[in-house]
Amino acid sequence: MLIGMVFVFSFLGLLIVGIHLIARFCEAFPGETAEPSAHLKGPSANLSRNNQAVQPGIDGNVIAAISAAIHTHRQNSKK
């Protein structure tokens, strides 16, 4: 049991040190920031017929399938 606890403690300690090293690396070498490709022209520029935000590049069939799945899940959760 002692060996297992030492192993877990060591692993978690190394994990924390690794996360801090990665954070320092990211601060020293920041990447490029992505700028929004499309600017909104008004409050309803990217809204579909049922007032849901639509991102460019997402197929309408995918949005419809996700909406149907959410609706079905909510209907089944009420029972």
Residue, then its C-alpha position, 0 to 999 in steps of 0.5 A: m500500500l505504501i508503494g502504491m501511495v508513493f507512486v501516485f503521489s510522485f505521478l501527481g507531483l510530476l503532472i503538476v510540474g509538467i503543467h507549470l512548465i507547459a504554462r511557462f513555455c506558452e507564456a514565453f512563446p505565445g501563438e498567433t491569435a485567431e481573429p473572427s472571420a465574419h463580423l456581425k452586421g446586426p444582432s440577427a446577422n447569424l440567426s436561423r429561422n428558429n432564432q438559433a445562432v448558426q456558424p458559417g461552415i456548419d451544415g443545416n442538416v447537422i443543426a437540424a439533427i442536433s436540434a431533433a436529438i435535444h428535443t427528443h431527449r427533453q421529451n423523454s426526460k419529462k417522463 
